[in-house]
Amino acid sequence: MSETRIVLAIFEFVVLVFSLSIHEAAHGWMANRLGDPTAKMLGRVTLNPIRHIDPFGTVVVPLAMLLLPGFGQFLIGWAKPTPVTPRNFKNVTRDDILTTVAGPVSNVLAALGATALLLILSKTSLIGATIVHQLAGTGAVDPALMGSIIFPLALILYMGVTLNLILAVFNLLPLPPLDGSHVFRHMLPYRALRVYDSVGIFGLIVFLFVGSPIIGHLVNPAMGFVNGILMSF
C-alpha cells in the first residue's frame, strides 16, 4: 500500500469514527428528549468516540475494508448500541421509532453541514474552488494542488459527505441489529419477530460481503445531487 493510500485510509477512518459518534449521540439525545435518560446517564450523549467504540464494528470491520483488497465496496462500520429503556417512553412504539431514526437523520444533517462548508470553502479562493470542483467531478485532485492547506480540509469535508450518507442508508436497511430493523420489527407479529431477530449479526456480515451494490444504488443518486450543487458554485 502506497503512502498516499495509507494517509487517505487514516483520514477515512477518522471521519468514519466521528460520524459514528454523531449517530450514536443523536440516538441518546432523542431518547433523553422523549423521557429516557439512560444514554445520558451513561455518558453516551457525547461526540467523544471513546464512549461509542465497538471493537469489531468500529475498528476491525472498517480497517479490514480499508486494508484488505476486495473486502467491501464502501467503508462501513457501527458503534456500540446506544442503551435505551423503552418503558421510560410515554408512547413506546412512536418514541422508539423516533429515537431510532434520529441516528440516520443526524448523519444526513452532518452530510448537509459538510456540503455547506465545502461551498464556503469554494468561495474563499480560486484554489479552494478548483479543489472542491475536482473532488465533486472526478474525485481526483491535481497533485500540484495537494500541497495547499485547503486540500486536506476539503478532502475531510468531502469524505464527511460521502461517509455520512453511506451510514444513513446503511443503518436504515431492515437488517438486525441496524436501525432499520428497529423500525421494521414494530410491524411484525410475534412469531415472525422471533425468526427475524434470530438473523442477527450473521445476516449483517453476509450483507457486508455481497450487499455493497445495494448501498451504491441508494447512495449514488444522493451523491450525484451533492456533486451537482458543488459543481454549480
HELIX and SHEET records of a PDB file:
HELIX    1   1 GLU A    3  ARG A   33  1                                  31    
HELIX    2   2 THR A   38  MET A   41  1                                   4    
HELIX    3   3 PRO A   49  ARG A   51  5                                   3    
HELIX    4   4 PRO A   55  VAL A   60  3                                   6    
HELIX    5   5 VAL A   61  LEU A   67  1                                   7    
HELIX    6   6 PRO A   86  ASN A   88  5                                   3    
HELIX    7   7 VAL A   92  THR A  124  1                                  33    
HELIX    8   8 LEU A  126  GLY A  137  1                                  12    
HELIX    9   9 PRO A  143  LEU A  145  5                                   3    
HELIX   10  10 ILE A  150  LEU A  172  1                                  23    
HELIX   11  11 ASP A  179  PHE A  184  1                                   6    
HELIX   12  12 ARG A  185  MET A  187  5                                   3    
HELIX   13  13 TYR A  190  VAL A  210  1                                  21    
HELIX   14  14 SER A  212  SER A  232  1                                  21    
END                                                                             
